[in-house]
Amino acid sequence: MLKILICLFLLSALSSFATDSTTFYDKSGRHKGRSYQNGSSTSYYDHTGKKSGSATVNNNRTIYRNSSGVTTGSSYSHGSNNQTDFYDRSGRKIGSSRQDNSGTIYRDASGRMVGRSRQSGSRTYYYDQSGRQIGSSNGSKSDPNMFFDLLKK
């Protein structure tokens, strides 16, 4: 279940309509995977190059699927307040993210803050609740996958 949630949050990062790629790293700077976006669809690959999932955007709703094409969850973006809510495949809310002036704040389903991200140029850095860096991404999109690392703590 946690792996599905991790994929779900990772897949939610991309929603623009231009071909784009982002590389994801762990806290030690090791390559974790990559995403490629083309139009309203994004494909995700692990560090070995194996496809791990996909996301399809339709208006403010994004549907996430695993490598077999099975739906694993969804997200809904509230454009007016920079918040995105995330749901598992049964429709249960599992968390949210919200951008502010200093970056993005991640919360679990109960609203408890579990971490944040900050952007510096094309690089995004992810921190747990105590301020310890847990990973990064390089590209125009962020890596909400880190959210689930925070939920495990």
N, C-alpha and C positions, 0 to 999 in steps of 0.2 A: 504494500500500500504506500509506504514512504517513497519507494522508487517512482511510483506513478505520480505522486504529488510533486516530487522533484522535477520530473519531466514536465509536468503541467506548468509549474512556475517558470521553468526555463523556456518553454515554448511561448510563453506569454510576452516575451520581451519585444517581439518585432511586429510592427503594424503599419509601416509606411509602404509606399507603392513603388519603390525603386529597387533594382537589384542591389543587394548589399550583403556583406559578410561581417561576422563578428567572431573573434576567437576568445575562448574562455580559459581561465587559469585557476589553479588552486592556490592556497596561501603561500606555497613555496615557489610559485611562478611556473609550475609544470603545466603543460598544455592539457586541458580537459576535454576540449571539443570545439566544434565550430558550427555556426549557423549560416545558411544562405537564404536570402529573401529574394523573391521574384514576384512582383505584383502583390496580390493579396495572400500569397502562400509563402510559407517559410519551411525549409527542411533543416533538420538537426542531425548532427553526426557526432559520434564519440571520438576519443583521441586516436582510435585505430582507423577511422574513416567509415565505420559501419553506421548506417542510418539508424537513428534512435527514435525519430518521431517527426511530426509535422504540425503546423498550425495554419488555420484558414480564418481570415478576418472577413466579417460581414457586418458593416456599419460599426457599432460599438461592441459587438459580441465577437469573441474569438473561440473557436472550437479546436481542441487539442486531440491528436491521435497518436498512438504508439506506432512502432515500425510495421505492425501488421495492419494498420488502418483502423483499429478499434478506438472509439472515442474514450478518452480518459478524463475529460473535464472541460471546463470553459472558464472564461473571464468576461467581465463586463466593465467597460471604461466609462466613468462619469466625467465627461469633458469639462464640466463647469467647475469642479473642485479638484481636478488632477488626481482623483482616486480611482483605483482599479480593484474590484472585488473578484476573488477567485473561488471556484466551486469544484467539488469533485464530480464524478460522473453521475452520482445520484442527485445532484443539485444542492448538496449541503455546502454552505459557505465554510471555507477553510482558512481564509485570511484575506489581507488587503495590503495594498501599497499606496502611498500618497506622496507626491512630490511637494517639496517646499523650497524656500530660497537656498537651503544648504544641501539639498540632495533629495533622496527618497527615504521615507521611513516605512519600515515593514512591521506589520502587526499580525498576531495570530487571530483566530476566530473570536476570541473573547475581547479583543482590542488591546491586549498587552503588547507594548513595543518590544520587539525581539532583535532589532538591528536597524542599520541604515546603510546607504551608499552615498558616495560623493564622487563627482566627476571632475577630472582634471584633463583638459584637452579631449583627446579621443579615448582616454583611459578612464574606466570607472573602478573605484575601489570599494570593497564591501567590508563592513565591520559588524561585530556582534554587539550585544547590549553594553558590554563593558568597554567597548572601543578598540578591541583587538581585531586586526585585519584578518579576514578569513578567505579572501580571494580577490580576483580582478577580472576585467574583460577589456579587450582592445577592439574598438570599432564604434560605430555610431549608436549602437543599441546596448542596453544594460542586460545583466544576467540575474533575473529574479530567482534562479535556481538556488542562490545563496540563502534565500528565505527559509528553505526547508532544512538547510544545515543548522540554521538558528533555532528552528522548532525542535530539533533533536536535543537541544541542551536543556 
